[in-house]
Amino acid sequence: MIQVTVDSIRASLMSQHRVVILKDVDSERYLPIWIGPFEAEAITLELQQVELARPLTHDLLQAVITAVGARVSHVLVNELRDDTFYARIVLDNNGQPLEIDSRPSDSIALAVRAKAPIFVAEPVMERAAITPDEGIGPSPDEAELSVFRDFVETLDLDK
């Protein structure tokens, strides 16, 4: 497992889609994952420590986990199948691990609230990570934008 942090959340100018960029804590590898606008907002609000009058869904989930005496141990982006990422929320329930299937966006939104580490399985990172080359190829900013460039190139504008 590779520990990552939330590097940034980027918005597509062409759609409502957002990309969460996860960064390998031990290298210059980045993992872009497309997420919805609501999940992007939930992650961003927590990272920016914005106080809301009422809890969002991920705040509610964190409160329920705490109320039943469990805690979020970590989350793991564990699989990439048919261009879809899969994740697991791993809870510590009185010393017993409990794994829950989740979308990566929801697991990340929960992890930032619980201050829990985020991990990516090595095969997922090997298959989907972006590593900006120093001195050759695009700059790190251009490498991050290549995710959007690739998305735009796949659009069928005739439809």
Rosetta blueprint (number, residue, H / E / L):
1 M L
2 I E
3 Q E
4 V E
5 T E
6 V E
7 D E
8 S E
9 I E
10 R E
11 A E
12 S L
13 L L
14 M L
15 S L
16 Q L
17 H L
18 R E
19 V E
20 V E
21 I E
22 L E
23 K E
24 D E
25 V L
26 D L
27 S L
28 E L
29 R L
30 Y E
31 L E
32 P E
33 I E
34 W E
35 I E
36 G L
37 P H
38 F H
39 E H
40 A H
41 E H
42 A H
43 I H
44 T H
45 L H
46 E H
47 L H
48 Q L
49 Q L
50 V L
51 E L
52 L L
53 A L
54 R L
55 P L
56 L L
57 T H
58 H H
59 D H
60 L H
61 L H
62 Q H
63 A H
64 V H
65 I H
66 T H
67 A H
68 V L
69 G L
70 A E
71 R E
72 V E
73 S E
74 H E
75 V E
76 L E
77 V E
78 N E
79 E E
80 L E
81 R E
82 D L
83 D L
84 T E
85 F E
86 Y E
87 A E
88 R E
89 I E
90 V E
91 L E
92 D E
93 N E
94 N L
95 G L
96 Q E
97 P E
98 L E
99 E E
100 I E
101 D E
102 S E
103 R L
104 P H
105 S H
106 D H
107 S H
108 I H
109 A H
110 L H
111 A H
112 V H
113 R H
114 A H
115 K L
116 A L
117 P L
118 I E
119 F E
120 V E
121 A L
122 E H
123 P H
124 V H
125 M H
126 E H
127 R H
128 A H
129 A L
130 I E
131 T L
132 P L
133 D L
134 E L
135 G L
136 I L
137 G L
138 P L
139 S L
140 P H
141 D H
142 E H
143 A H
144 E H
145 L H
146 S H
147 V H
148 F H
149 R H
150 D H
151 F H
152 V H
153 E H
154 T L
155 L L
156 D L
157 L L
158 D L
159 K L
